[in-house]
């Protein structure tokens, strides 16, 4: 029985080592899956931020263009008001 026991012990030890190695491989595989999921989530987040940035840049360009248009309209209205005031002053002076 000692001969059988001595052959079984190395086999059991090898089986335990194999089992531990497989558990380690499974754990490493799961860690890799988690890392891949995190990487994919980060890539999606970066893409979303890029899209938001592009949208905001476009909105800023539009707002800037509207502001310039309003400034130009404001200057034109101010000039017209000045002209109207001058015309009214001229009429009032002519009437005196």
C-alpha angles and dihedrals in degrees: 000000000000090000091053092046093052091052092048096050095062089044091051091046091050090048091051091049090049091048091050091047091052091049089051090049091050091049091049090048091052092048089051091050090051091048091050091049090049091048091050092048090050091049090051090049092050090049091050090049090050091051091048090049092052092048092048092047090052092048090048091051090050092047091048091051091050090049091052091048091050091049090052091048090047091053091049092049091048090052091049091049090050090050091049091050091050090049092050091048089050092050092047092048091047090051093053 
